[in-house]
Amino acid sequence: MKKLVLISGISGAGKSVTSNILEDMGYTCIDQYPVELLPDLLELIKTSNAIKYDKVALTIGLSDLENFFHLLSNSEYDSTLILLDANKDEIINRYKFTRRVHPLVNSNTASTLEEAIDIEKNILNKYKKKNVHIIDTTNLNQKQLKAKLDKILKYNDFNNLAITFESFGFKNGLPDDADVIFDVRMLDNPFYVEKLKNKTGNDKPVSDYVLNSKLTQRYIKKALAYLDFMFKAYDNEEKRHLTICVGCTGGQHRSVTMANYFYEYYKDKYMCYVTHRELK
């Protein structure tokens, strides 16, 4: 089931930070989404096959919360409402630090920051007995906030680390965003097999040719041992994303095959992506 998360709460309690954390979890995040456009978005989520609409998070103002509740009450989506709160003194300190203007003051709904906070607190109190998740961010750092979101969204059912496997050709230079580079130029090259020359590692005859080699199997065994160790270590250090680049000479055959192999091997353990630079 596709997931829809609504993020709301007291202004200054951390909606933007929460949105950034959810984005790292693989959510498509939209800030200050207008309630009038929600039916169109729900239809898009329902009909689209794009992965980016499998998990969507919207940050919304407290004043729009009731309308969102009404529209989602009979929907088929796995929706979760997360409300952020913090004590009044902390909110005032955060506004003094950022020197921003409270939205209710901007809209002339309130004349002072304290009045604006009181208005939002009264709205928030109406939802405390409903089926919502309330997070008090008064004394939370970003890591602690992430841990609470992990628990609410059951993100720990999946490892926290997101991994991109990217194939490339050395002849066109190294990828700028590489965290780790695997060189597979020593593996048997399908380029020199006439019937495989014009195919790529996305084609089964090429991938079979590469993977069935004894040298490739030895390479895979050693590479997986290293990756298993590294992924676990990075995951424990709260590293959010790694880009693992696999290179051969032209980026068409061996590197594509191996990037696909690593992706298939790890996709059920981590949030994984695969891309092929030279095939774009």
N, C-alpha and C positions, 0 to 999 in steps of 0.2 A: 504494500500500500504506500502511496506517495505521502510524504510528510509535509505538513505546513506548521510553522512555528510563528507565533505572534509575540513580539517583544514590546512591552510597554512599561509604564511605571513613572515614578517621579522624575522630572527633568533634572539631570545632573547625577542620577543614580547609576549611570553606566550603560545606557542603551547602545551607544556607539561601540564601546569596548566589547559588549556582549555580541553585537553583530559581527565584529571582526573575528571573535573566537569561533562563531558558528560558520563563518566563511572558511576558516581553516578546517572545519569539520566536513566541508564539502557542500554546505548549503549555498544556494543562490540567495543573496541578501539584498533587500530593497528597502531603502530608508524613507521614512515618512510616507508610506503608501496611502493614497487617497481611498477612502472606503467606497466611494462611488464606482471605482474601477475594479473592485474585488470580484464581481460576477464574471467580468471579462478574463481576469487572471485565473479564476477557478476553471473556466472553460478551456483556457490555454493549457493549464496543468493537466487537465483530464485528457485532452486530445493529442498532446505533444508526446512524441517518443524521445525527445531530447533528454539526456541524462540530467542536464542542469535543472530541469523542472521536477525531478524526483524528490528533491529536498529543497524547500523554499522557506525563507525566514523574512518576515516583514516587521519593521519597527514602526509603531503607530503611537499617536498621542492618546493620552487618557480620555480626552473628550470624545474620541471616535470609537472607544472600546465597545460601548453598548451596541452600536451599529454592526461592528464586526461580529460580535457575539450572535446577533440575530441572524446574520447572513450565513454563519457557519453552523448554526444549530441543527440544521437538517442536511448538512453536506456529508459526503461519503469519505471525507479526508480525515486522516489521522492528524488532527490539529492539537497543538499544545500551546497554552498561554503561559508566558513567563512574565511576571510583574517584578520590577526592581524597585526597591525601597532603600532609604537611608535616613538617619536621623537629621533633624532640621539643622543643627549646628554644622554637621558635616556638609550638607548641601550648600549652605551659605559659604563655607570655607572654599568649596570647590568652585563656586561662581566667582568668588573674589580672586582665586588663583588664575582662572581662565579669562576673567574680565569679560565674560559673555553676558548677554541680556536674556533673562528668562522669557520663554515664548509667550507666557500669559501677560507679561509686562509689555512686550512688543505689540501684542494685539489689543492692548488697553483693557484686558479683562481684569488685570490687577494693577495696582499703582505702585506696589513695592515688592521686593523679592520675597519677604516674609509672608505677605498676603498671598502671593502666587503659590508658594510652597503649601500653605494651609489649604488652599482650594484643591490642590492635587492630592493632598493627604486625605481630605474628605472623600474624594472620588475613589481613591485606592481602597479605603476602608469598606466600601460597598462590595468589593470583590473578594474580601478575605475569607468568606464562607463558601465561595463557589469553588468549582473544580479547577483551581489554578495553582501555579507554583510561584511562591513569593520568595525572592532572594533579597536579604538585607545586605547591602554592599558596604555598610558603614566602615567595617574593619577588615574588609577583604582586599587582598592584592589580586593581581590578574590570574596568578596560578591557582589561587583558592577559588576564584570565581569560575575558572574553567573546570575545576574538579566538581563543583556543584552542577554545572551544566552537563558535564559528562554523565553524572548520575541521573539527572532528570531525563535526558534524551537517550539514555542507555548506550551512549557512545562507546563505553568501555567493552560492550559486546564485540567491538571491533577495535583493533589496535589504533592508538592515537596517531601513528605516523602515516603520512601520505607519501607515496613514492611514485615518481615519474621515471619510466624507463625510456630512454631516447637513443635511437640509432643515428649514426652520422658517418660521414666519410672523412678520413684524415686529410685527403687532398683538398678539402674545402675549409680546413681549419677546425680548431676545437670549439665546442659549444661554450658560450660565455657563462651559462648558468650551471655548469657541471660541478657536482660535489665529488663524484667518483667517476673515473674513466676506466673502462675495460677495453683492452686492445685485443681484437680477435683476428688480426691479420695473419697469424701463424696457422690458422685453420685452413683446411682444403677449400679452394676458391672455385665456386660454381661458374664464375665468369669464363673460365677456360674450358667449360663443357658446352659445346655448341648449342645443344637443345635447351640449356639453362641460361645461357648468356643474356638473353633479352627478358628474362623473368626476374622476379624479386623474391626476397625472403618471405613475402606474404603468400607466395605460391607454394603449394604442398610439395611439388617435385624438388624445389630448391631447399626448403626447410628439411625435407627428408634426407637429401644429399648431405647437408651440413650436420644434422643431428645424428645421423647413423655412423659417422666417423668415430673410430676409437679415440682419436685425439680429442675430438669435441667432447666425448663423454668424460674423459679425464679432466678436461678444462671445466666442465660444468660442475663436477664433484668438488673441485677446489674452490670455484667461484661461489657456489652455494654455501659452503662452510664459512667463507669470509663474510658473505652478505648476511647470513643468519646471525653471526656474532655482531656485526656492525649495526644491523637494524635493532637488535635488542638493546644495545648500548645507547644508541641515539634515542630510542623510545623512552628509556629510563631517564634521559636527560631533558625530556620535554621538547626535543627537536620536532618541529611540526612537519617539515617537508624535506625530502631528499630527491635530487635528480641524479640518476645513475645513467651514465652515457656509455654506449657500447659502439666502438668504432672499428671499421675495416677500411680498406683503401677508398672505395667509391661510395660506401653507404647504401648499397643496393641489395646485397645478398646475405653475407655472413652476419653483419651487425643487425640487420633487420630480423633475421632468424633468431638470434640470441636475445635481442630485446623482447621479442614476442614470447620466447621461452620463459624468460625471467618473469614477465608479466603474468603468464598463465600459472606459473609456479606459486607466485606470491599473492595473487589477486583475492584469494579467500582468507588471507591472513592480515592483509593491510589494505588501505584504500589506495588502489594502484591505477596508474594511467600508462599508456604507451603511445609514443609518437615517433615518427620517422622523418628526420629533418630533410633528407635528400629526396624523399618521395613526395614532398608537398609541391 
